[in-house]
Amino acid sequence: MIIVLGWFLVPAAVLASPPRPPGWRRVAPGLEFARWDAAATVRTGSGKVALLRVDPRRYAFRVLAAPRGRSGFTAEQWRHQSGALAVFNAGQYTVDGAYLGLLIQDGRARGHLIRRLEALFLAEPDEPSLPPARVLDLRYTAFDLKTNPYRQAAQSLMLLDRFGHIRVRRSPRVAHRTLVAEDTRGRILVLVTEGGHTLWELARFLARSPLHLREVMCMDGGPESQLDIRVGEFAYQQFGGPSGSPELLPWPPPPLPAALGVFPR
């Protein structure tokens, strides 16, 4: 059965029963992983979504950015180079590889705040009373770069807000996706799809999920959607394919000018 919404088709399963909870695997204290079934919204490829749930009181987030004029590294190369436990893509980029929006690395700002990009991932504040990491919705929360206490930041699109509102337009564009979310307990979740999804359908799926998400932001999709994890004997790796490929076939992962790494405190 297919239900027509606007000018494109949405599978009826998207609007059916709520998604089942993921089966979490504890890979380290405060660090959990799951491969979650999102077949209800997948348009091509695997219906699984990789979830990494991080307790930011136990793990630090740090921006990894290439020097100006350099192309950067893949998520796997960034992890090897930095010693991080996990690395995923941060934000979006212009056609020449420049970061699109505000990026703060170890307290140093790169780029500038773009108001139409209404999500800001913040981590590692100088003030211990503040949350160690959070997703900030610029539509509802003021942000002043001059007084900002957070030493790491990455800007991108808001996908789903605290009120359950989907903050992207409906579009037929299918791609691998990387999302970063904060749940109601202050944990940070990294979600990377193993198949192709439209953003609106994926947001609708997450709004009805049992993950108790507070805010969800969308990093870049397509080949730039990358996640590489290595914690002891546990390893996971996912690289997105080109958005124009009918089957989103495996593709040599492009370098990321900037990424986010997860490190033990």
PAZAPA-4460 file (N, C-alpha, C; in steps of 0.05 Angstrom, whole numbers, plus 32768, in hexadecimal, padded with zeros to 4 digits):
% residues 265
    n_x    n_y    n_z   ca_x   ca_y   ca_z    c_x    c_y    c_z   seq   type   mol
   8011   7FE8   8000   8000   8000   8000   8012   8019   8000     1      M     A
   800A   802D   7FF0   8019   8046   7FEE   8006   805D   7FF4     2      I     A
   800F   806F   8006   8000   8087   800C   800D   809F   7FFF     3      I     A
   7FFD   80AF   7FF1   8008   80C7   7FE3   8008   80DE   7FF6     4      V     A
   801F   80EA   7FFA   8021   8103   800A   802E   8118   7FF8     5      L     A
   8020   812D   7FF1   802B   8141   7FE0   802F   8136   7FC4     6      G     A
   8048   8139   7FBB   804E   8131   7F9F   8060   8119   7F9D     7      W     A
   8066   810C   7FB4   8076   80F3   7FB2   806A   80DE   7FC4     8      F     A
   8073   80C6   7FC2   8066   80AF   7FCF   8075   80A8   7FE8     9      L     A
   8066   80A1   7FFD   8071   8098   8016   8067   807D   801C    10      V     A
   8077   8069   8022   806D   804E   8028   805B   804F   8040    11      P     A
   8045   803F   803F   8032   8040   8056   803F   8037   806F    12      A     A
   8054   8026   806E   8062   801D   8086   806D   8034   8096    13      A     A
   8074   804A   8089   807E   8061   8098   806A   806B   80AC    14      V     A
   8050   8069   80A4   803B   8074   80B5   802D   805E   80C6    15      L     A
   8038   8046   80C6   802C   8030   80D5   8036   802F   80F1    16      A     A
   803B   8017   80FC   8042   8014   8118   805D   8021   811E    17      S     A
   8061   802A   8137   807B   8037   813E   8092   8024   813A    18      P     A
   80AA   802F   8134   80C2   801E   8131   80C8   800F   814B    19      P     A
   80D3   7FF8   8148   80DC   7FE8   815F   80F5   7FF3   816B    20      R     A
   80FA   7FEF   8185   8113   7FF9   8191   812B   7FEA   8185    21      P     A
   8141   7FF7   8183   8159   7FE9   817A   8164   7FD6   8190    22      P     A
   8173   7FC2   8188   8180   7FB0   819B   819C   7FBA   81A0    23      G     A
   81A0   7FC7   81B6   81B9   7FD5   81BC   81CF   7FC1   81C4    24      W     A
   81E7   7FC6   81BC   81FF   7FB7   81C4   8212   7FC9   81D3    25      R     A
   8219   7FC3   81EB   822C   7FD3   81FA   8248   7FCC   81F1    26      R     A
   8255   7FE0   81E5   8271   7FDB   81DB   8286   7FE6   81EF    27      V     A
   827D   7FF7   8201   828E   8002   8216   827B   8011   8229    28      A     A
   8284   8016   8242   8273   8025   8254   826B   8040   8248    29      P     A
   8251   8045   8246   8247   805E   823B   8248   8060   821D    30      G     A
   824D   8049   8210   824E   8049   81F2   823F   8030   81E8    31      L     A
   822A   8035   81D9   8218   801F   81CF   8215   8021   81B1    32      E     A
   8211   800A   81A5   820E   8008   8188   81F6   7FF7   8181    33      F     A
   81E9   7FFD   816B   81D3   7FEC   8161   81D1   7FF0   8143    34      A     A
   81C8   7FDB   8136   81BF   7FDD   811A   81A1   7FDA   811A    35      R     A
   8193   7FF0   8114   8177   7FF3   8118   8168   7FEF   80FE    36      W     A
   8151   7FE3   80FF   8141   7FDE   80E7   8131   7FF7   80E0    37      D     A
   8137   8003   80C9   8128   801A   80BE   811F   8014   80A2    38      A     A
   8118   7FFA   809E   810F   7FF2   8083   80F5   8000   807A    39      A     A
   80E6   800B   808D   80CD   8019   8087   80D2   8031   8076    40      A     A
   80E9   803D   8078   80EE   8056   8068   8104   8054   8054    41      T     A
   8113   803D   8053   8129   803B   8040   811E   803A   8024    42      V     A
   812B   8048   8011   8123   8048   7FF5   8135   8036   7FE4    43      R     A
   814E   8032   7FED   8160   8021   7FDE   8176   8018   7FF1    44      T     A
   8180   7FFF   7FED   8195   7FF5   7FFD   818B   7FE9   8018    45      G     A
   819D   7FE7   802B   8197   7FDB   8045   8184   7FED   8055    46      S     A
   8172   7FE0   8063   815F   7FEE   8074   816A   7FF3   8090    47      G     A
   8183   7FEC   8095   818F   7FEF   80B0   819A   800B   80B4    48      K     A
   8198   8014   80CD   81A5   802D   80D5   81B8   8027   80EC    49      V     A
   81D1   8030   80E9   81E4   802D   80FF   81E0   8043   8114    50      A     A
   81DE   803B   812D   81DA   804E   8143   81F2   804B   8156    51      L     A
   81FE   8062   815C   8212   8063   8171   8208   8076   8186    52      L     A
   8204   806C   819F   81F9   807D   81B5   8210   8081   81C9    53      R     A
   8215   809B   81CE   822C   80A3   81DD   8224   80B3   81F6    54      V     A
   822F   80AB   820C   822C   80BB   8225   8241   80D0   8225    55      D     A
   823B   80EA   8221   824F   80FE   821E   825E   8105   8238    56      P     A
   8254   80F9   824F   8263   80FC   8268   827C   80EA   8268    57      R     A
   827B   80D5   8258   8291   80C2   8257   82A3   80C5   823E    58      R     A
   8298   80D2   822A   82A6   80D4   8210   82A5   80F1   8207    59      Y     A
   82BB   80FA   81FB   82BD   8115   81F0   82BA   8115   81D2    60      A     A
   82AE   812A   81C8   82AC   812E   81AB   82C0   8144   81A3    61      F     A
   82CD   813F   818C   82E1   8153   8183   82DF   8156   8165    62      R     A
   82E0   816E   815B   82E0   8174   813F   82FB   816D   8133    63      V     A
   82FB   815F   811D   8313   8158   810E   8311   8167   80F3    64      L     A
   8323   817A   80EE   8321   818A   80D6   833C   818C   80C8    65      A     A
   833B   8189   80AE   8353   818C   809E   835B   81A9   809B    66      A     A
   8375   81AE   8099   837E   81CA   8094   8371   81D5   807B    67      P     A
   836F   81EF   8079   8363   81FB   8061   8373   81F3   8048    68      R     A
   8364   81EC   8033   8371   81E4   801B   8376   81C6   8019    69      G     A
   8372   81B8   802F   8375   819B   802F   835A   818D   802D    70      R     A
   8359   8176   8021   833F   8168   801D   8335   8159   8034    71      S     A
   8347   8152   8047   833F   8143   805F   8343   8125   805B    72      G     A
   8334   8115   806A   8337   80F8   806A   831C   80EB   806C    73      F     A
   831B   80D1   8066   8302   80C2   806A   82FF   80BE   8089    74      T     A
   82E7   80B5   8090   82E2   80B1   80AD   82F6   809C   80B8    75      A     A
   82FC   8088   80A9   830F   8074   80B2   832B   8080   80B6    76      E     A
   8333   8090   80A3   834E   809D   80A5   834F   80B1   80BC    77      Q     A
   8339   80C0   80C0   8338   80D3   80D6   833A   80C3   80F1    78      W     A
   832D   80AC   80F3   832E   809D   810C   834B   8093   8111    79      R     A
   8358   8088   80FC   8373   807F   80FF   8386   8096   8107    80      H     A
   8382   80AC   80FA   8394   80C3   80FF   8390   80CF   811B    81      Q     A
   8377   80D0   8124   8371   80DF   813D   8371   80CD   8156    82      S     A
   836E   80B3   8152   836C   80A1   8169   8350   80A0   8175    83      G     A
   833C   80AB   8166   8320   80AA   8170   8315   808E   8170    84      A     A
   8301   808A   8181   82F2   8071   8181   82DE   806F   816A    85      L     A
   82D4   8086   8163   82C0   8087   814D   82C3   80A2   813F    86      A     A
   82BE   80A2   8125   82BE   80BB   8115   82A7   80BA   8102    87      V     A
   829A   80D1   80FF   8284   80D4   80EC   8285   80EF   80DF    88      F     A
   8278   80F3   80C8   827A   810C   80B9   826B   8122   80C7    89      N     A
   8276   813A   80C5   826B   8152   80D2   8263   8166   80BD    90      A     A
   8249   816E   80BE   8240   8185   80AE   8240   8180   8090    91      G     A
   823E   8196   8082   823C   8196   8065   8253   81A7   8059    92      Q     A
   8257   81A4   803F   826E   81B1   8032   8266   81BE   8018    93      Y     A
   8274   81D2   8010   8271   81DD   7FF5   827E   81CB   7FE1    94      T     A
   827A   81D1   7FC7   8285   81C0   7FB2   82A3   81BF   7FB2    95      V     A
   82B0   81D4   7FBD   82CD   81D4   7FBF   82D7   81CA   7FD9    96      D     A
   82C6   81BE   7FEA   82CE   81B1   8002   82CF   81C3   801A    97      G     A
   82C6   81DC   8018   82C6   81EE   8030   82AE   81E7   8041    98      A     A
   82B2   81E8   805C   829D   81E1   806F   8287   81F6   806D    99      Y     A
   826E   81ED   806D   8257   81FE   806A   824B   8203   8086   100      L     A
   8251   821B   8091   8247   8222   80AC   825D   8226   80C0   101      G     A
   8255   8225   80D9   8268   822A   80EF   8275   8210   80F8   102      L     A
   828F   8210   80FA   829E   81F9   8104   82B1   8204   8119   103      L     A
   82B1   81F8   8131   82C3   8200   8146   82D4   81E8   814E   104      I     A
   82ED   81EB   814C   8300   81D6   8152   8312   81DF   8169   105      Q     A
   8310   81D2   8180   8321   81D9   8197   8320   81F7   819E   106      D     A
   8308   8202   819C   8304   821E   81A3   8309   8232   818D   107      G     A
   8312   8229   8176   8318   823B   815F   8302   8238   814A   108      R     A
   82F5   824E   8144   82DF   824E   8131   82E9   824E   8115   109      A     A
   82DD   823E   8104   82E2   823D   80E7   82C8   8241   80D9   110      R     A
   82C7   8250   80C4   82AE   8255   80B6   829D   8269   80C6   111      G     A
   8283   826A   80C0   8272   827D   80CE   8256   8271   80D1   112      H     A
   8247   827B   80E4   822C   8272   80E9   821A   8279   80D1   113      L     A
   820B   8265   80C7   81F8   8269   80B2   81DC   8264   80BD   114      I     A
   81CC   8279   80BD   81B2   8278   80CC   819F   8263   80C1   115      R     A
   81A0   825E   80A7   818D   824A   809C   8194   822E   80A4   116      R     A
   81AD   8229   80AD   81B4   8210   80B9   81AF   8211   80D7   117      L     A
   8199   8206   80E0   818F   820C   80FA   8197   81F9   8110   118      E     A
   81AA   81E7   810A   81B3   81D4   811E   81D1   81D8   8124   119      A     A
   81D8   81D5   813D   81F4   81D8   8145   81FB   81C3   8159   120      L     A
   820E   81B1   8152   8217   819E   8166   822E   81AB   8176   121      F     A
   822B   81AB   8190   823E   81B7   81A2   8249   81A3   81B6   122      L     A
   8263   81A5   81BC   826F   8192   81CF   8287   819F   81DD   123      A     A
   828D   8194   81F4   82A5   819B   8204   82A4   81B8   820D   124      E     A
   8291   81BF   821F   8290   81DA   822A   82A6   81E0   823E   125      P     A
   82AD   81F9   8241   82C0   8201   8255   82B3   8202   8271   126      D     A
   8298   8204   8271   8289   8206   828A   827F   81EA   8291   127      E     A
   8288   81DE   82A7   8280   81C2   82AE   8262   81BE   82B4   128      P     A
   8254   81D4   82B9   8237   81D1   82C0   8226   81CD   82A6   129      S     A
   8232   81D2   828F   8223   81CF   8276   8223   81B2   826C   130      L     A
   820F   81AA   825C   8210   818F   8250   822A   818B   8240   131      P     A
   8237   8174   8243   8251   8170   8235   824E   816F   8216   132      P     A
   8236   8169   820C   8231   816A   81F0   8213   816E   81EC   133      A     A
   820B   817B   81D6   81EF   8180   81D1   81EA   8187   81B4   134      R     A
   81D1   8184   81AC   81C8   818E   8192   81B8   81A7   8197   135      V     A
   81C0   81BE   818D   81B3   81D8   8191   81A2   81DF   8179   136      L     A
   8189   81E5   817F   8176   81EE   816A   8177   820D   8169   137      D     A
   8182   8218   8154   8186   8235   8153   816C   8244   814F   138      L     A
   8156   8236   8148   813D   8243   8145   8131   824B   8161   139      R     A
   8138   823B   8175   812C   823F   818F   8140   8246   81A5   140      Y     A
   815A   8243   819F   816E   8249   81B3   8183   825C   81A8   141      T     A
   8188   8272   81B6   819B   8286   81AC   81B7   827B   81AE   142      A     A
   81C8   8284   819C   81E4   827C   819C   81F5   8294   8195   143      F     A
   8209   829A   81A6   821B   82B0   81A2   8237   82A6   81A1   144      D     A
   8244   82A8   818A   825F   829D   8187   8272   82AA   819B   145      L     A
   826E   82C4   81A1   8281   82D2   81B3   8280   82C7   81CF   146      K     A
   8269   82BE   81D8   8267   82B4   81F3   8264   8295   81F5   147      T     A
   8266   8288   81DE   8263   826B   81DD   8278   825D   81ED   148      N     A
   8270   824B   8200   8283   823D   8211   828D   8223   8206   149      P     A
   8281   821A   81F0   8288   81FF   81E5   82A0   8201   81D2   150      Y     A
   82B2   81EE   81D5   82CB   81EE   81C6   82CA   81DF   81AC   151      R     A
   82B4   81D0   81A8   82B0   81C1   818F   8294   81C6   8185   152      Q     A
   8291   81CB   816B   8277   81D0   8160   8276   81C9   8142   153      A     A
   825F   81C0   8138   825B   81BA   811C   823E   81C0   8115   154      A     A
   823A   81D0   8100   8220   81DA   80F8   8215   81CA   80E1   155      Q     A
   81FA   81C6   80E1   81ED   81B9   80CA   81CF   81BE   80CC   156      S     A
   81C0   81AD   80BE   81A3   81AF   80BC   8195   81A3   80D4   157      L     A
   8180   81B0   80DE   816E   81A4   80F2   815B   8192   80E3   158      M     A
   8158   8179   80ED   8146   8166   80E0   812C   8163   80EF   159      L     A
   812E   815F   810A   8117   815A   811B   811B   8168   8135   160      L     A
   8107   8179   813D   810C   8189   8155   80FE   817D   816D   161      D     A
   8100   818B   8184   80F6   8181   819E   80D8   817F   819E   162      R     A
   80CB   818D   818C   80AD   818C   818B   80A3   8176   8178   163      F     A
   80B6   8167   816C   80AE   8153   8159   80A9   815D   813D   164      G     A
   80B1   8177   8138   80AD   8182   811D   80C3   817A   810B   165      H     A
   80BD   8172   80F3   80D0   816C   80DE   80D9   8186   80D1   166      I     A
   80F3   818A   80D0   80FD   81A5   80C8   810A   81A4   80AC   167      R     A
   8103   8191   809C   810C   8190   8081   80F4   818D   806F   168      V     A
   80F7   8196   8056   80E1   8193   8043   80E0   8176   8038   169      R     A
   80C9   816F   802E   80C6   8155   8021   80D5   8156   8006   170      R     A
   80E5   8142   8001   80F5   8141   7FE9   80F8   8124   7FE1   171      S     A
   80F9   811E   7FC7   80FD   8102   7FBE   811B   80FA   7FBF   172      P     A
   812D   810B   7FC7   814A   8105   7FC5   8151   80EF   7FD9   173      R     A
   815D   80DA   7FCF   8164   80C2   7FDF   8182   80C2   7FE2   174      V     A
   818C   80BD   7FFB   81A8   80BC   8000   81AD   80AF   801B   175      A     A
   81C6   80A5   801E   81CF   809D   8039   81CF   80B6   804A   176      H     A
   81CA   80B3   8064   81C7   80C9   8076   81D7   80C5   8090   177      R     A
   81E2   80DC   809A   81EE   80DD   80B4   81DF   80F1   80C5   178      T     A
   81D6   80E8   80DC   81C7   80F9   80EF   81D4   80F9   810A   179      L     A
   81D2   810F   8118   81DB   8111   8134   81C4   811B   8145   180      V     A
   81BF   810D   815B   81A8   8114   816B   81B0   8114   8189   181      A     A
   819F   8123   8198   81A1   8123   81B5   8187   8117   81BF   182      E     A
   8189   8104   81D2   8170   80F9   81DD   8169   8107   81F7   183      D     A
   8152   8100   8203   8148   810D   821A   8159   8109   8233   184      T     A
   816C   80F6   8232   817E   80F2   8248   8199   80FF   8244   185      R     A
   819C   810F   822E   81B4   811D   8229   81C9   810C   821B   186      G     A
   81C3   80F4   8212   81D6   80E4   8203   81D6   80ED   81E6   187      R     A
   81EC   80E9   81D9   81EF   80F0   81BC   81EE   80D7   81AC   188      I     A
   81DD   80D7   8197   81DB   80C1   8185   81E5   80C9   8169   189      L     A
   81F5   80B8   815D   81FD   80BA   8141   81EF   80A5   8131   190      V     A
   81E0   80AD   811D   81D1   809B   810C   81DB   809C   80F0   191      L     A
   81E2   8086   80E4   81EC   8085   80C9   81DC   806F   80BA   192      V     A
   81CF   8076   80A5   81BF   8062   8096   81D1   8051   8084   193      T     A
   81CA   8038   8082   81D8   8026   8070   81CC   8025   8054   194      E     A
   81B4   8031   8051   81A7   8034   8038   819E   8050   8032   195      G     A
   818F   8054   801D   8187   806F   8015   816B   8076   8020   196      G     A
   8169   808E   802B   8150   8098   8036   814B   80B4   802D   197      H     A
   8132   80BD   802C   812D   80DA   802A   812D   80E5   8046   198      T     A
   8135   80FE   8049   8137   810A   8063   811C   810B   8071   199      L     A
   8107   8113   8063   80ED   8117   8070   80E2   80FD   807B   200      W     A
   80E5   80E8   806B   80DB   80CD   8074   80EB   80C3   808C   201      E     A
   8105   80C7   808B   8116   80BF   80A2   810F   80CF   80BB   202      L     A
   810A   80E9   80B8   8102   80F9   80CF   80E7   80F0   80DA   203      A     A
   80D4   80E9   80C9   80BA   80DF   80D2   80BE   80C5   80E2   204      R     A
   80CF   80B4   80D8   80D5   809A   80E5   80E1   809F   8101   205      F     A
   80F3   80B2   8103   8100   80B7   811D   80ED   80C4   8130   206      L     A
   80DB   80D5   8126   80C8   80E2   8138   80B6   80CE   8147   207      A     A
   80B2   80B7   813B   80A1   80A3   8147   80B1   808C   8154   208      R     A
   80CB   808F   8155   80DC   807A   8160   80DD   807A   817E   209      S     A
   80E6   8064   818A   80E9   8062   81A7   8104   806D   81B1   210      P     A
   8112   807C   81A1   812D   8085   81AA   812C   809E   81BC   211      L     A
   8114   80AA   81BF   8111   80C2   81D1   8124   80D8   81C9   212      H     A
   8124   80DF   81AF   8136   80F3   81A5   812A   810F   81AA   213      L     A
   813C   8121   81B2   8134   813D   81B8   8138   814E   819F   214      R     A
   8150   814E   8194   8156   815D   817C   8166   814B   816A   215      E     A
   8161   814D   8150   8171   813E   813C   817A   8150   8126   216      V     A
   8194   814F   8120   819F   815F   810A   81AA   814D   80F5   217      M     A
   81AC   8157   80DD   81B4   8148   80C6   81CF   8152   80BC   218      C     A
   81E3   8140   80BC   81FD   8147   80AF   81FB   8141   8091   219      M     A
   8211   8142   8083   8211   813D   8067   8209   8121   8060   220      D     A
   81FD   811C   8049   81F5   8102   8040   8204   80F9   8027   221      G     A
   81FC   80E3   801C   820A   80D8   8004   8224   80CC   800B   222      G     A
   8239   80CF   7FFA   8253   80C2   8000   8260   80CD   8019   223      P     A
   8259   80E6   8021   8265   80F1   8039   825A   80E6   8053   224      E     A
   8244   80D6   8051   8239   80C9   8069   824B   80B2   8071   225      S     A
   825A   80B6   8086   826E   80A3   808E   826F   809F   80AC   226      Q     A
   8274   8086   80B4   8277   807F   80D1   828B   8069   80D3   227      L     A
   829F   806D   80E4   82B4   8059   80E9   82B8   8056   8107   228      D     A
   82B5   803E   8111   82B6   8039   812E   82CA   8022   8133   229      I     A
   82DB   8025   8147   82EC   8010   8150   82F0   8013   816F   230      R     A
   82E3   8001   817E   82E5   8001   819B   82ED   7FE6   81A4   231      V     A
   8306   7FE2   81AB   8310   7FC7   81B2   830D   7FB5   819A   232      G     A
   82FE   7F9E   819E   82FA   7F8B   8188   82E2   7F92   8177   233      E     A
   82D2   7FA6   8180   82BB   7FAD   8171   82C2   7FC1   815B   234      F     A
   82B7   7FBC   8142   82BD   7FCE   812C   82A4   7FD0   811A   235      A     A
   82A0   7FE7   810F   828A   7FEC   80FC   8292   8002   80E9   236      Y     A
   828A   7FFF   80D0   8291   8013   80BC   827A   8015   80A8   237      Q     A
   8273   802E   80A1   825F   8033   808D   8266   804B   807D   238      Q     A
   8267   8048   8062   826C   805F   8050   8255   8061   803D   239      F     A
   824A   8079   8039   8234   807D   8026   823C   807B   8009   240      G     A
   8228   8077   7FF8   822D   8076   7FDC   8224   8090   7FCE   241      G     A
   8229   8092   7FB5   8220   80AA   7FA6   8202   80AC   7FA4   242      P     A
   81F6   80C3   7FA9   81D9   80C6   7FA9   81CD   80C0   7F8F   243      S     A
   81DB   80C3   7F79   81D0   80BE   7F5E   81D0   80A1   7F56   244      G     A
   81DC   8090   7F66   81DD   8074   7F5F   81C3   8066   7F65   245      S     A
   81B6   8057   7F53   819C   804B   7F58   819D   8038   7F70   246      P     A
   81B3   802A   7F74   81B5   8017   7F8A   81C7   8021   7FA0   247      E     A
   81D1   8039   7F9E   81E4   8044   7FB2   81FB   8030   7FB6   248      L     A
   8207   8029   7FA1   821C   8014   7FA2   8234   801E   7FB1   249      L     A
   8244   800B   7FBC   825D   8013   7FCA   826D   8026   7FB9   250      P     A
   827A   8039   7FC6   8288   804E   7FB8   82A1   8056   7FC8   251      W     A
   82B7   805C   7FBB   82CE   8064   7FCB   82C7   807D   7FDB   252      P     A
   82C9   807B   7FF6   82C1   8092   8006   82D2   80AB   8001   253      P     A
   82C5   80C2   7FFE   82D5   80DA   7FFA   82E0   80E4   8014   254      P     A
   82F5   80F5   8013   8300   8100   802C   82EC   8114   8038   255      P     A
   82EC   8117   8052   82DB   8129   8060   82EC   8141   806A   256      L     A
   82E6   8159   8061   82F6   8170   806B   82F3   8173   808A   257      P     A
   82DD   816A   8095   82D9   816C   80B2   82C9   8154   80BB   258      A     A
   82CF   814A   80D3   82C1   8134   80DF   82BF   8138   80FD   259      A     A
   82AF   8127   810A   82AD   8128   8127   82B7   810D   8132   260      L     A
   82C8   810F   8146   82D3   80F7   8152   82C9   80F3   816E   261      G     A
   82C6   80DA   8177   82BE   80D3   8192   82D7   80C8   81A0   262      V     A
   82DE   80D3   81B7   82F6   80CC   81C6   82EF   80C6   81E3   263      F     A
   82FE   80B3   81EF   82FA   80AF   820C   8304   80C7   821C   264      P     A
   82F6   80CC   8232   82FF   80E2   8243   8316   80D9   8255   265      R     A
***
